[in-house]
């Protein structure tokens, strides 16, 4: 885990230096689809977000870099703004050096987030800060925060599926994450997925031939419970699966186990 955190930090510094002379400034997205291609950078270093979303828009596909030195890299603004789909491709970087990488503000909606690249938070923010509604969040890349939680949920998220790394973990301030599917844990150099606050209604462990999900609670869970199951399609063998639920008690696991 330490190696990955150091790598993420050095990558952020390198990209910031490399991008200074070739970046677009702050962008406003108000309609249709938006593509930030490989080799293209949106870089806001002043007191503004890099990409602001206003109104009902389509699909954001990022294969380049969206960076903010002070504020949010992508800000789905207050006032019923809606994103159909946000795709961060394998080469994509969405990053803030000081605040949230992605902010979904009050009354904002993001139907789908699919991350295959890097989403990185700043010193005073979160990788993804949700104050309203997110439908499906799929992570096959890295969502990281060196300082606090990688995903902070203050609204509602229907489903999170994590087959990559969420470094810094997930915190939910209310019982408003319906389903968490998780493969991060044994076989992943970043270790178990950290989870704090209120547990999801349903937690499904993803198991493959060489790895399986582990969930670890580093703080209080406010008496919440989760229904534990095995993710459909998992490869289950006759072996010991240890540390699957770390620092959770019997009262935190529902009758479905």
Secondary structure per residue as TSV (DSSP state, phi and psi in degrees):
chain	resnum	aa	ss	phi	psi
A	1	X	-	360.0	-41.1
A	2	X	H	-62.2	-40.5
A	3	X	H	-62.1	-41.6
A	4	X	H	-66.0	-40.7
A	5	X	H	-64.2	-43.3
A	6	X	H	-64.7	-41.2
A	7	X	H	-61.5	-44.0
A	8	X	H	-62.2	-41.7
A	9	X	H	-65.8	-47.4
A	10	X	H	-64.9	-37.2
A	11	X	H	-63.1	-42.2
A	12	X	H	-61.1	-45.0
A	13	X	H	-65.2	-43.4
A	14	X	H	-61.7	-46.8
A	15	X	H	-64.8	-38.5
A	16	X	H	-61.8	-44.4
A	17	X	H	-64.7	-42.3
A	18	X	H	-66.1	-31.5
A	19	X	H	-87.6	-13.2
A	20	X	T	-54.4	-40.4
A	21	X	T	-92.8	-5.2
A	22	X	T	-127.0	18.3
A	23	X	-	-97.9	149.2
A	24	X	B	-75.6	154.1
A	25	X	-	-86.0	-167.2
A	26	X	-	-51.6	135.3
A	27	X	E	-118.2	146.3
A	28	X	E	-116.4	127.6
A	29	X	E	-113.3	118.4
A	30	X	-	-121.5	-14.8
A	31	X	S	-162.7	160.7
A	32	X	S	66.5	-158.5
A	33	X	-	-97.8	159.6
A	34	X	E	-136.3	128.2
A	35	X	E	-122.2	125.8
A	36	X	E	-110.1	104.1
A	37	X	-	-79.8	168.6
A	38	X	T	-57.1	131.4
A	39	X	T	88.5	-7.1
A	40	X	-	-101.1	143.2
A	41	X	E	-131.9	133.8
A	42	X	E	-106.8	116.0
A	43	X	E	-131.2	112.3
A	44	X	E	-110.5	115.0
A	45	X	-	-108.4	-6.7
A	46	X	S	-90.2	-160.9
A	47	X	S	-86.1	61.3
A	48	X	S	-154.0	160.2
A	49	X	-	-73.5	158.3
A	50	X	S	-77.8	-48.0
A	51	X	E	-130.3	114.0
A	52	X	E	-99.0	136.6
A	53	X	E	-110.5	125.4
A	54	X	-	-128.6	125.4
A	55	X	S	90.0	-165.1
A	56	X	E	-96.0	118.5
A	57	X	E	-126.1	176.0
A	58	X	E	-96.7	-114.6
A	59	X	E	-108.5	128.9
A	60	X	E	-98.0	119.8
A	61	X	E	-117.7	117.6
A	62	X	E	-113.9	117.8
A	63	X	S	-115.2	-2.3
A	64	X	S	-107.2	-134.5
A	65	X	E	-128.4	130.3
A	66	X	E	-118.9	113.8
A	67	X	E	-131.8	137.9
A	68	X	E	-127.5	132.7
A	69	X	S	-79.5	-23.1
A	70	X	S	-124.7	-33.5
A	71	X	S	-122.8	-153.7
A	72	X	-	-78.3	142.5
A	73	X	S	-71.7	-48.3
A	74	X	E	-123.9	122.7
A	75	X	E	-122.7	111.2
A	76	X	E	-86.2	101.7
A	77	X	-	-70.9	157.1
A	78	X	T	-60.3	141.9
A	79	X	T	113.9	42.8
A	80	X	T	64.5	29.7
A	81	X	-	-69.9	143.6
A	82	X	E	-139.6	127.6
A	83	X	E	-110.2	126.1
A	84	X	E	-68.3	-46.8
A	85	X	E	-153.6	136.1
A	86	X	E	-119.3	115.1
A	87	X	E	-116.2	119.8
A	88	X	E	-106.8	105.3
A	89	X	-	-70.5	177.7
A	90	X	T	-58.0	-34.1
A	91	X	T	-92.4	0.3
A	92	X	-	-79.4	141.5
A	93	X	E	-129.8	122.5
A	94	X	E	-119.1	116.1
A	95	X	E	-149.6	141.0
A	96	X	E	-122.9	139.6
A	97	X	S	-87.2	-9.9
A	98	X	S	-133.9	-24.7
A	99	X	S	-132.2	-150.4
A	100	X	-	-76.9	144.8
A	101	X	S	-71.0	-47.3
A	102	X	E	-130.2	124.5
A	103	X	E	-116.0	124.0
A	104	X	E	-108.5	101.0
A	105	X	-	-78.2	177.6
A	106	X	T	-53.3	133.4
A	107	X	T	71.0	3.3
A	108	X	-	-83.8	152.8
A	109	X	E	-133.9	132.0
A	110	X	E	-123.4	111.7
A	111	X	E	-67.0	-43.5
A	112	X	E	-143.7	132.7
A	113	X	E	-119.6	126.3
A	114	X	E	-125.5	114.9
A	115	X	E	-113.7	123.0
A	116	X	S	-118.0	-7.9
A	117	X	S	-111.0	-130.8
A	118	X	E	-121.2	126.8
A	119	X	E	-119.1	116.4
A	120	X	E	-128.8	130.7
A	121	X	-	-90.6	159.8
A	122	X	-	-92.5	-174.0
A	123	X	T	-69.2	-20.3
A	124	X	T	-122.1	16.4
A	125	X	S	-134.5	-159.5
A	126	X	-	-131.1	159.8
A	127	X	S	-61.8	-50.9
A	128	X	E	-132.3	120.0
A	129	X	E	-112.5	112.1
A	130	X	E	-108.7	115.1
A	131	X	S	-105.8	1.6
A	132	X	S	-140.1	-109.1
A	133	X	E	-130.0	125.9
A	134	X	E	-123.8	132.9
A	135	X	E	-77.1	-82.3
A	136	X	E	-116.4	129.9
A	137	X	E	-120.7	115.2
A	138	X	E	-116.2	125.0
A	139	X	E	-119.7	115.0
A	140	X	S	-117.6	6.8
A	141	X	S	-116.3	-125.9
A	142	X	E	-135.2	128.6
A	143	X	E	-117.9	117.4
A	144	X	E	-133.9	151.8
A	145	X	-	-146.7	118.5
A	146	X	S	-78.8	-10.9
A	147	X	S	-117.4	-27.9
A	148	X	S	-155.4	-150.2
A	149	X	-	-73.7	140.4
A	150	X	S	-73.3	-40.2
A	151	X	E	-124.6	123.7
A	152	X	E	-120.1	118.3
A	153	X	E	-106.9	116.7
A	154	X	S	-114.2	3.4
A	155	X	S	-123.6	-123.2
A	156	X	E	-137.3	141.4
A	157	X	E	-132.1	126.3
A	158	X	E	-70.4	-54.8
A	159	X	E	-143.8	132.8
A	160	X	E	-116.2	125.9
A	161	X	E	-119.7	117.5
A	162	X	E	-117.5	109.8
A	163	X	S	-114.7	4.7
A	164	X	S	-110.4	-131.5
A	165	X	E	-129.8	129.2
A	166	X	E	-113.3	96.0
A	167	X	E	-90.7	116.2
A	168	X	T	113.1	-21.9
A	169	X	-	84.9	-172.1
A	170	X	E	-120.8	136.5
A	171	X	E	-128.5	130.9
A	172	X	E	-122.9	123.2
A	173	X	S	-80.5	-7.1
A	174	X	S	-148.7	168.6
A	175	X	S	-81.3	68.4
A	176	X	-	-127.7	19.9
A	177	X	E	-108.3	116.8
A	178	X	E	-74.8	-51.5
A	179	X	E	-138.0	132.3
A	180	X	E	-119.7	119.9
A	181	X	E	-107.7	126.5
A	182	X	E	-138.3	129.9
A	183	X	-	-109.5	-10.3
A	184	X	-	-72.9	129.7
A	185	X	E	159.4	-120.2
A	186	X	E	-62.5	129.2
A	187	X	T	92.7	-4.7
A	188	X	-	-111.8	126.8
A	189	X	T	-64.7	-17.0
A	190	X	T	-87.8	-2.5
A	191	X	-	77.7	-165.2
A	192	X	S	-65.1	153.0
A	193	X	E	-77.0	123.1
A	194	X	E	-77.8	142.3
A	195	X	E	-146.2	128.5
A	196	X	E	-133.5	167.1
A	197	X	E	88.9	-128.8
A	198	X	S	-99.6	127.8
A	199	X	-	-64.0	154.4
A	200	X	-	-66.7	156.9
A	201	X	S	-60.3	-40.3
A	202	X	E	-129.6	134.1
A	203	X	E	-124.6	122.5
A	204	X	E	-117.0	123.5
A	205	X	E	-81.9	133.0
A	206	X	-	-98.5	125.7
A	207	X	B	-121.9	131.1
A	208	X	-	-119.7	-174.8
A	209	X	S	-67.2	-26.9
A	210	X	S	-122.0	-0.3
A	211	X	-	-152.0	163.0
A	212	X	E	-159.4	156.4
A	213	X	E	-74.0	144.4
A	214	X	-	-133.4	139.4
A	215	X	E	-119.6	131.1
A	216	X	E	-127.9	132.9
A	217	X	-	-99.5	113.4
A	218	X	-	-92.0	-3.3
A	219	X	S	-150.9	-174.1
A	220	X	-	-64.8	148.0
A	221	X	-	-112.8	10.2
A	222	X	T	55.6	30.7
A	223	X	T	73.1	13.1
A	224	X	-	-78.8	159.9
A	225	X	-	-126.4	157.8
A	226	X	B	-134.4	148.3
A	227	X	E	-89.1	115.1
A	228	X	E	-94.0	130.6
A	229	X	E	-147.4	172.1
A	230	X	E	-97.6	131.9
A	231	X	-	-62.5	134.5
A	232	X	T	-57.6	136.3
A	233	X	T	90.9	-3.1
A	234	X	-	-65.3	149.4
A	235	X	-	-100.6	105.5
A	236	X	-	-105.2	124.7
A	237	X	-	-113.5	171.3
A	238	X	S	-82.7	87.2
A	239	X	S	-154.1	171.1
A	240	X	-	-89.0	124.3
A	241	X	-	-105.1	101.7
A	242	X	-	-99.9	155.6
A	243	X	S	65.0	27.6
A	244	X	S	-66.6	-42.8
A	245	X	E	-126.0	103.9
A	246	X	E	-100.6	128.9
A	247	X	T	62.7	29.5
A	248	X	-	-108.3	145.9
A	249	X	-	-102.6	171.4
A	250	X	G	-57.8	-33.0
A	251	X	G	-71.0	-14.5
A	252	X	G	-88.6	-8.8
A	253	X	B	-114.6	128.1
A	254	X	-	-74.2	-177.1
A	255	X	T	-74.3	-7.1
A	256	X	T	-75.3	-13.5
A	257	X	-	-61.1	360.0
